[in-house]
Each structure stands twice: as C-alpha cells, then as structure tokens.
C-alpha cells in the first residue's frame, strides 16, 4: 500500500508550515522523516535532505526591503518567515518557530 502524497497550496500550505510539516522543495509534497534517520524523504519525488540542512524554498526569490514593515530600522525576519508570509513581527507570539 502506497502512502498518499499531499501537496498543499495557498492557505493550506501556510497551515501545514505553521503546524511544523516539512515541505519538499522539489515537488511541494509533505516530506517524511524515518524514525531512525536524520533525513527528510519526499514520498512524491524521492528527494532527500539532511534534517539539519533543510530550509523551505518555494523557488520564488523574495527580498525584504528596508521599511517593508513600516520603518527604516525594521528587523529583517528569519528565513522561515519567508515561507509563512504572516504579519511579521506581530505573528511571533503564535508562531511555533519562536517557541522557547
């Protein structure tokens, strides 16, 4: 029995990312992490990446311009925030990326 391949888009993609799911940079499927391995494996295309090296990239280059958040001294958000697209920095309280 093969596992269902889930490729979330739009609001579903944001929801999955916020819930901590790992998304394949090659085909957009939710990746698996075998219990005994330190790698993520994509059930859709077979792409593998070391868990410590993984960073989501949807293939669209984005830039954070100074003042994008209302002032010229705004802090540039961490790379994970690019994937989310939430209202940074107001979203930090509810985001699992900022859990201590």
MODA-V394434 format. One line per field, one symbol per residue. phi: phi as a letter, one per 30 degrees, with the letter a starting at -180 (. if undefined). burial: I if it has 16 or more other C-alpha atoms within 10 Angstrom, else O. A space follows every 50 residues. Layout:
BEGIN
phi->???
burial->???
END
This chain:
BEGIN
phi->.dddccbdbhdddddddddjdccddcbidddcbeecccbcbdddbidbbd edcdbdbdicdbbcdeidcjbdcdddddedddddidddcddddcdddcdc
burial->OOOOOOOIOOOOIIOIIIOOOIIIIOOIIIIIIOOOOOIIIIIIOOOIIO OOOOOIIOOOOOOOOOOOOOOOOOOIOOOOIIIIOOOIOOOOOOIOOOOO
END
